[in-house]
């Protein structure tokens, strides 16, 4: 058995579109990184397991290490979907190839990474959205219920609201705006029928790609786009109050929409937001070390 000084750690951040892996040594130095496919067990348990293992192998190769080294890794695995007890149990029962595996939600490892392994809060705005806080060993999740019935202020929600507006304007119920033309041009549609045919059956990732058009229209003074963004920000204000009530801890905003959303947030919230110290996959390593008593 390796001594603690030689122990290597695997950090995994897995979601609905990709799985990131990182190999770190006992001094928390990054040795290698790898990215594989989707790793949300709610969508596909076997694919999630394959993605975790594939990402680990790619990270080992990137580190110049033999793939067989995976059997000596202490793994911290943070995945979307394991906030649901059924999928946590299924994933945790996996006969994984690592020395040990410590499973958590992707929210928990993101929060640990953002705040250096300490208590803190995060709000996520990417394809989906969610609020999360951990204080004195207790955690609280706000939202994260998925698209289309949740994830307010996410990219998918912004895009979906934009399409709603376009359809209403094409029906003559409301006046068209700059946002109407932006969405129709982006999707190469010219009426309600072609728009419905184009968007039918698409998922959150598809709608999230429309979110930037909402911000662009809002920057040009489009009242509808501004109203959509303000609705999302009002939701995030309510989420912030719930997180803050759990404890006075630092807050970080995470996700691909962060650069566009920051200027729209309530100024009292925006000034509280701190830059994340580390990415989620490093948070997964911190989690594994904590669970190993290090």
N, C-alpha and C positions, 0 to 999 in steps of 0.2 A: 504493500500500500504506500502511496506517495505521502510525503510529509505535507503539512499545511503550506509550507513555503513553495512547494512545487505544484500545489493544487491549481488546476485550471477551472475556469467557470464559463458556463454558457448562458448568455442572456437572449431570450426570445421575445419579440414583440410581434404577435400574429393578429391579423384582422381579415376583413372580408375580401381584400384584393391582393395582399402580399404578406410575407413573413420575413422579418428581419432577424438575423442572428449575429451575435458578437461573441468572440472568445477573449477573455481577459485573464491575466495572471493574478497571483495573490496580492500584487502591488497595485491592482486596478489599472494596469496598462493594457491597452487594446492590442491584441496580437493578430486578429483577423476578423473579417466581416463577410456575411453572405446574405443573399436575398432569394427567396423562393416564392411559390404561389400562395394562394389563399389558405388561411389557417383559422377559420371560424367553425368550431365543431357543431354549432347550431345548424349550419348550412350543410356540412358534410364531415362527419367524424373521421372517416378513414383518410380523406384528403387532408384534413388538418394535421393528422399524425404524420402523414408522408411529408407535408410541407415543413413541419418542425424538424424532422430528421434530415431532409434535404438541405434546409438552410444551415443546419449545424455542420453538415459535411462540407458545404461550400465555404463556410467560415474557417473550418479546419484546413482545407486546401489553401485558402487565402493566407493563412498563418504559416504555411509550409509544414504542416503537421500531418501525420498519417491519419486516415479516416478512422482507423481502429482506436484512435485516441478517445473517440466519443464515449467509450465505455468507462473512462476514468473522469468524465466531466461531471461537475455538480451543476445542474441546470436550474435556472429560474425561468419559468415559462409563463408569460402573460398573454392571455388570449381574449379576443372578443367572444362573446357568447357564453362564457363560463360563469357569468353572473347568474345564469339560470341553473339552479341546483342539479337538475337532471344532467346537463351537459358538463358541469363540473365533475360530477361523479363518474360519468363515462370517460372523460379525458383523464381523470386522475387514476382510473383503473387500467390505463394503457400499459402494456408491457414494454416500456420504453427502452432504448438502448444505452441509456446513460447510467452513471454511477448512482445518481439520485436525481429526483425531479421534484421541484417545488412549484406548484401551480397557483396562479392568481389571475385576476381579471387584468385586461390590458389597461384599465383605468388605474388600478393600484400601482402597477409598475411605472406607469407614466407619471403618477403623482410622486412616487419615491424618487424617480429620476429627476424630476423638476426641482425637488427640494432636498436633494442630497441625502435621501434616505430618512429624512425627518418628517414630522407632521406637516401637512399643508393641504391646499385645495387647488383644483384645476377646473377650468372650463374648456371643453373641446368644441371646436367648430371646424369641421372638415366636411367630408361627405355626410356624416352624421353629426350629432351634437349630444353633449352630456355634461353634467356637473358632478364633481366627486370631491369628497373631503375625508381625510383620515386624521383623527385626533385621539391620542391616548389609547390606541388599539381599537378604536371604534370607527367604522366607516359609514358613509352615507352617499348613496347614488341618487341624483336628481335627473330624471329623464332617461335618455338612452333606450327608448322603447322601439326604435326602428322606424323606417319609412314605409308607408306614408302616414301612419297614425301617430307618430311622434317626431323627435329630432327637430324641433322648432329652432330656427336660426342656424340650421345646417345648410350646406350647399344644396342638398337635395330639396330641402323645404323651400329655399329661395327660388330655385328653378321651377318647382311645382307651382308656387304662387304666381310666378311670372306667366306660366302657361295658362293658368286660370284666368288671369287678366286678359291675355290675348284672345282666348275663346269668347269671353264676355264682350270684348270690343268687336270681334268679328260678327257676333250676333246682333250688334247694334244696341246692346243693353247699356254699355258705357262708351265713352269716347276713346278712340285709339290714342296712344301716346308714342313717344320715342321708343319706349320699351316694346311696344307692339311690333314695330318694324325690325327692331334688333333681333327679336326672337324668331320672327318669320324668316328673316334673311339668313340667320344662323342655321335654321333647320331646313332651308330651301322649300318653304311652303308658301302658298298664296291664298288659302282659304281654310275654313274650319275642317272640311273633309280631309284635305291632304295633311293637315296638322294632326288630326286624330289618328290617321293611318300611320303617320310617322312615329308618334309617341307611344302608341298602344303597346302595352306589355313591357315597357322599359323599366329598368330598376333605378335605385337611388343614385348609382354612379352616373347614369345617363343624365338625370335631372341636375345633378351637381355641376355638370359642365356648363349649364345655363346660368349659374350664379354670377359669374363675372359680368355677364351682360346686364344684370340687375344693378350691380355696383357702377358699371360704366354709365348706364342711363341715369342713375341717381346723381352721379358727378356732373351730368349735364342738366340737372334740375328737374328731371322727370318726377312729377308728384307721386305717381303710382309706385315707382321704384323706391322712392324715399319712404313712402308709407310702409311698403313691405319690409324694408330694412329696419325701420323704427319698430314695427311689430316684433321682429326678432330680437331687437335690443331690449325691448320692454320685458320680454320673456327672460333674457339673460340677467336683467336687473332683479327679477324675482328669484331666479336661481341663485344669484349671488347672495341675496338676503338669507336664503335657506342655508347656504354653505357657511355664511358668516355666523349664523346663530349656533352652529355646532362648535365654533371655537375661533379665537382670534389668531389665525394662522396665515402665512403668506399665500398669495394667489398667483397662479400662472395661467395664461391663455395659450392653448395648444391647437394646432391644426392649420390646414392649408389656407383657410380664409382669414386667419389672424391679421395679415398685413392690411387687408381691405376693411376689416370690421373695426379695428382699433379706433379709428377716428369717429365712428358712429356710436360707440358705447357711451353710456352716461359717464361724464367726466369724473365723478366720484369713484366709479369702478375702475376706469382706465388708469387713474393715478395709483391704484393699489396693485396693479399687475406687474409682476416681476418676471424677468427673463428666466426660462428653465435652465437649471444648472447642467443637466444631462439629458440625452434622449431616452425614450422609454426602455430600449434594450439594455442600457446601462442600469436603469432602475430595476430591471429583471435580475441582473447580477447582484445588485444591492439586496434585493429581496431574498435571493438564494443564500447569500452570506448571512443575513439576519436569521433566516430559518435554520441555518447550520450552526448558529450560536457564535458567529464570528463578528 
